[in-house]
Amino acid sequence: MKIILTESQVKRVLIEQGEETSDQTCSKSKSSAPGAFDKWKSLDDATKRSKAVSIKSDISNVIGRCVTEYTTWFSNPGTIAKFKTDKEKSVVKQIPSFLSTIKNINLSIGGPGGRNTVIAWVSNVNMTTINYNLPMIHNTEKYVGSSIYEITKHEMGHLIDYFLTKNGVKTYIQTLDIDSQQEYQDNYLINDKDQYARLSYLRQLVGAGPSDSGQVLLTKFMARVEDGTVTSPKFNMSGIQSKTPKKTKNDINTAKSIDSKIGMSIMVKGRPSINLSQLFSTFALTSGNDIWVSFDLVAQLNYTSKDTERMYYYLKLSPK
């Protein structure tokens, strides 16, 4: 694992902002961490270097775990079978080799283009590197926010998407016409490529199969609720069966409204899960104070993960 941390970087107090690229995707928080920014900038160079090396070592281990998990997923005959043509199957079989090239870690104080709420990001120009915004993951004393594993899993999902797209393979239906970095930022919450990355995290969390339906995904999710892996201080969670389908994902304003209601209140092993809250807000509807997340739409992010049952399945979040 190559760790990028030069003396010149340390002397610049790790304030490089990240290169703007033709296509750049990221994990994005609802707010910045001004206190953590000040703490990092106040550290002397030696302390900063020592902490950065330790954090990169932790991230390196997490990257190795994510590579193993994604390799297992894309080596699964069931996953390969979802792709229709021999050319697509051939590209998918190359993913494990591609994953082995993701070895570079870059840390900065600040996000790309000065966007300080960005937690981590990758680009289609440099597909071997994952960038992390230090103050958004660590306050110089401990890790903060969503786990490094969850953040890395998301970013690696983007890199796999880039690899597939570069080789002519589509894995999800594009529902938004995004032509610029600004449009991507404006629609970050409901952007298809980010929902695909969030789905990858959900699948690993619940142990999903390559073609699980909404019903199966919800059943597996509720198993994680019941064993205490997934909790919420704000909502009681229950699986609901209904004859009424939710037919489309939310527009950006509806998603933002629901996301604000969920907040960072879905926890995985005691840490707030930004992937789950953002994924759910795009595919949820509200009824009074309750939020109903359509797992049928979550499952249909991939072409062949479609539920053929007449019933529809929701995760219901009820205020405590």
HELIX and SHEET records of a PDB file:
HELIX    1   1 GLU A    7  LYS A   11  1                                   5    
HELIX    2   2 PRO A   34  SER A   42  1                                   9    
HELIX    3   3 ASP A   45  SER A   75  1                                  31    
HELIX    4   4 PRO A   77  ALA A   81  1                                   5    
HELIX    5   5 ASP A   86  LYS A   93  1                                   8    
HELIX    6   6 ILE A   95  LEU A   99  1                                   5    
HELIX    7   7 PRO A  112  GLY A  114  5                                   3    
HELIX    8   8 LEU A  134  ILE A  137  1                                   4    
HELIX    9   9 ILE A  148  LYS A  166  1                                  19    
HELIX   10  10 GLN A  181  ASP A  186  1                                   6    
HELIX   11  11 TYR A  188  ILE A  190  5                                   3    
HELIX   12  12 ASP A  192  VAL A  206  1                                  15    
HELIX   13  13 GLY A  214  GLU A  226  1                                  13    
HELIX   14  14 ILE A  252  ILE A  262  1                                  11    
HELIX   15  15 ILE A  274  THR A  282  1                                   9    
HELIX   16  16 PHE A  295  ALA A  299  1                                   5    
SHEET    1   A 5 LYS A   2  ILE A   3  0                                        
SHEET    2   A 5 ASN A 104  SER A 108  1                                        
SHEET    3   A 5 THR A 129  ASN A 133  1                                        
SHEET    4   A 5 VAL A 118  SER A 123 -1                                        
SHEET    5   A 5 GLN A  24  LYS A  28 -1                                        
SHEET    1   B 3 VAL A 230  THR A 231  0                                        
SHEET    2   B 3 MET A 267  VAL A 268 -1                                        
SHEET    3   B 3 ARG A 271  PRO A 272 -1                                        
SHEET    1   C 4 PHE A 235  SER A 242  0                                        
SHEET    2   C 4 TYR A 312  PRO A 319 -1                                        
SHEET    3   C 4 ASP A 290  SER A 294 -1                                        
SHEET    4   C 4 ALA A 284  SER A 287 -1                                        
END                                                                             
